[in-house]
Amino acid sequence: MSITERLFAYLAERHPRSSRGVHEARSIEPVRFVEASDRLLTWAERARGEDAVAACADAFARFSSDVNLAQARYEAAGEYPNKTHAECEAELYGQEAMADYLWGVYLTNFLWSHHFDLLTWFEDRFVAALPDQAKLLELAPGHGGWGLTALHRRPGSSLVGYDIAPSSIEIATRLANAADVEDRVDYHRADATTLEPEPSVSYDAAICCFLLEHLEQPHRVVEVLAAHLPERGRAFVTGALTAAQIDHIYEFRDESELCLLAEKAGFRVVETRSLAPQRTLPRAKFLPRSMGLIVERKRESAP
């Protein structure tokens, strides 16, 4: 039995409510789904040990249930429950809780249909266009899956990542070792919203996935991305729109908000993709979406 088949069997037995959505994700591109699932689960098993499939599946089911509950509360209240990082920190950002959260999020990259769609778009439209030996910057890698996918597809590339959470650095490092790219990754603990460019360091491209909605001032991290890239340097950025989670602070309602955020920071928007789950709450007022943007640093205007 393959590692993906083991995951499906475990979910069917222990978390049947999650199984329908998982099958929806696989139906998008079955062959490609299995390739991504086998790869990401194998990395998790190497990083966590023999019980990784069960432990990650449990974390995924808990995370998905929490998201559904948060979305229902958002529908009732009309706004996100937390407005500051301090409020989220009190509820979520302990070391143990954060690790469980990150492993759950890691599986959404391929088990949620709209996230799997976004992952394949990331590979096809952003990663495929990178130089063979690209130097990548990743802000808030979290579990590290996005950047590690890029390194897997671009064997000559390297990546430097910055994350404020110790749990993120630990898990991303373990997964980098499991993916056999540890010699091409360098993670550091730092606040991505205040990161200053180093004159001696240059990057070809950057990645920042699902950070913006966690910030009180999301424009600051987009400005950091722009400051670290040369003219024509590209970045892959994602954000959540009207999609509640316990640690979502900034409520984006329209796709244009993310585009304007990038443009004001000095980027031009090259491509976008906005995706929603195949199923939503009955009579929902808000459509939860995950949006990806490929943006390019504008040329400096002549004086």
N, C-alpha and C positions, 0 to 999 in steps of 0.2 A: 504494500500500500504506500503510495507516494505521500509526501508530507502535506500536500494540499488535500488529498483524500482523507488523511487523518484529521485535518482541521475541520473539514466538512462533516465528518462522522461525529466528531466531538460536539460541534455546534448543534447538530441535529438532535443529539442525545441530551445535552445539558442546557442548551440555549435555543430551543426551537423557534422562539420569536425572532431571533436574529437570522435564521436560515433563509427566509424568503428574500430579504434584501441582499444576502450574499449570492444567491442564485441569480438575482437581477444583475449584479456586477459581472458575474461570469458570462452572462448571455451577451454582453456588449461585444467582446472579442474573445471567444473561448480559448483559443490557442494562446493568445497573448496574455490572457488572464492567468493561465496556469504557469506560464513562464515567469511572470512577475511574482505570483504567489509562491511558487517553489523557491525562487531566489530570496525573497524577503523573509520567508519562514526559515529557510536554511540558515541565513545569517542570524536570525533570532535564536535558533536552536544552538548554534555554535557559541553564541554570546551568553545564553542563559542555561544551557544544559538540557537534559532529556525531557524535563517537564515543560519546556518552553511553549509548545503548541497549546497545551491546556492552560497554562498560566496567562499566555497572551490572549487566548480566546476568552477567558474569564474577564480579563481587563477590558477587552473590546466590548463584551456584552454589558459590563457595568458602565463603561463610557457612553455607549449608545443609549442605554436606558436613562442616564443622567441628562443627555442631550435632549431626548424626547420630553422629559419632565421639564427641563428649562424652557423648551420651546412652548410647551403648554402654559407655563406660568407667564411667559412673555406675551402670548396671545391674550391672556386675561388682563395683564397689567398695562400692556401697550408700551413697555420700555424694559430695558435690561435691568436686572436687579442690582447689580453693582456698578458703581461709577468710578471707583478708584482702585489702583493697584493694591493699596493697603487692605481694602475690603476683601479682595480676592486672596491675598496672602493669608489672611486669617482663616479662610475656609479651605484652601487647596494647597498652598505652596509649601507644605511640609515635605521633608525628604521622601518618606515612604509613600505618601499619597501622590506626590508628583511622579514618582517612578511608575506607579500603577497607571496613572493617567497617560504617561508618555507611551507605554507599551500598548495601551488601548488605541491611542491616536495613530500609532505606527501601523496597526492593522487596517485602519480606515483608508489608508492610501490605496488599497486594492479591494477591500471588502465593501466599501460604500461605492455604489455605481457611479455617482457623480465625481467622486475623488479618483476612482480608477480611470475614468475618462480624462480627468485633468492630468493625471500622471502620464498617460500615453501622449497627450498633447505636449507636455513638458519635454518628453523624450524626442518626439518627432519634430517639433518646431523650434525648440530652444537648444537642447543638448546636441542635436544633430548638426546644428549650425556653428558650434563652438570650434575654435582652432584645435588642431590635434594635440597641442601641448599648452592648453589654456591654463592660466592661473586664475583660480576662482576664489571669490570672497563669499562666505555665507553668513548672514546675520540671523541670529537665533535659530540655529539648526535643530533645536529640540532633540528628537530621537535621531536625527542625522540622515534619515532615509532619502531625502531629496538630493542632498549633495553627494551621498554615496552612490545613488543611482547614476548621477552625472559622471562620477569617476569610473564606475563600472562600464559605462558606454564609451568613455574617452580614456583609454588606458594610459595615455601620455600626459594627462592633466593632473594638477594638484589643487588642493583646497585649504584655505585657512578659514576657520569658523570662530565666531564669538557669540557666547551665550551667557546670560546672567545667572542661570540656574546650575548649581553643582550637579543635580540629577541629570540634566541634559548633557553636560560634558561627560559624565560617567557612562551613560547609555550610548551616546554617539561614539565614544571611544571604543567601547566594547564591540559595537556593530562594525566599526571600521576595521578592527582586528579580525572579526569574523568574515568580513568581505575581502580580506587580504589586500587592503589598500592603506594600511596604517602608515606605511612609509611615504604616502602622498597626502596625508591629512595632518593638520596641526590645529587643535582646538584650544581656545583660550577663554577664560572667564572674564567677561567685560559687559558693560551696559552698551547695547547696540545703538541706543539713541544719542550717546555722547562720544562715540568712537571717532577719534581724530586720525586723518590720513598720515601715514609715515612717508616722508619725501623719498626714501630709498626703496619703498615697496610699491609695486604697481600691479594692477589686476586687469585681466581681459574681460571678465564678466562677473556677475554677482547673482546670488540667489537669496530671496527672503520670503519664506512661505508661512502664511497664517500667523503673522505677528501683529499686523496693523490694528486689528480689532481688540487686541489685548492692551493697547496703549491709550493713555489719556490724551496724548498729543502725537498721533500717528505720523504727521507730516515730518517730524524730526528724523525718523528712521529712513524715510525716503530721501531726505536731504543728505543723510550720511551715505547712502548708496551712491548718490550722484557725485558726492565729493571724492569718493574712492575710485571712480571710473574715468577713463579718458574719453575724449570726444569719440562718438560712435560706439563706445562700450555699451554692451547690453546687459539688462538685468531681467530676471524672472521674478515676478512679485505676485503673491496671491493674497486674497482677503475674503472674509465672510460678510455677507450682507443679510440683514434681518434674520440672522441665525444665532439663536441664543445658546450660550454655555455659561457655566458658573463664573468663568474668568473672562468673558467677553465684556469689554467696557465701552468701547466706541461703537456706536450703532450706525453702520453704513446702510442706507436705504436704497440708493440708486447706483447703478454701475458707473454713471458719469462722475460720481464722487471720487472713485478710485482713479479714474483717468485724470481728473483735475488735480488730484494730489500729486500724481507723477509729473504732470506738465508744469505745475508751479515749482517743482523741485529741480527742473532743468532737463526733463526727459521729453521725448516725443513718444507717443504710443504707437507701437508697430502692429501688434495684434492683441486681441482680447478673446477670452472664452468664458462665458458665464453659464454655470450649470446648476441645476436643482435636483434634489432627490426625485426618484420616480414616484414615491408616495409621500404625502404630507398629511398633516392633521385635517380631519373633516372640517369644512367651512372655515378654513384658515384665512386670516386677514393678511398674514405675512408669509411670503414665500422664501424659505431659507435657500441661499445660494452660495456657491463657492466660485470665485472669479479669479482667473489668471490673466496676467498682463505680461507681455514681452515689450519692454521699453528700451529706448536707445538714448544715450546721453547726447543732448543737442550740441551742435557746434557753437563755440563761443562767438558772439557777435563782434564784428570789427568795431573799434572805437570810432 
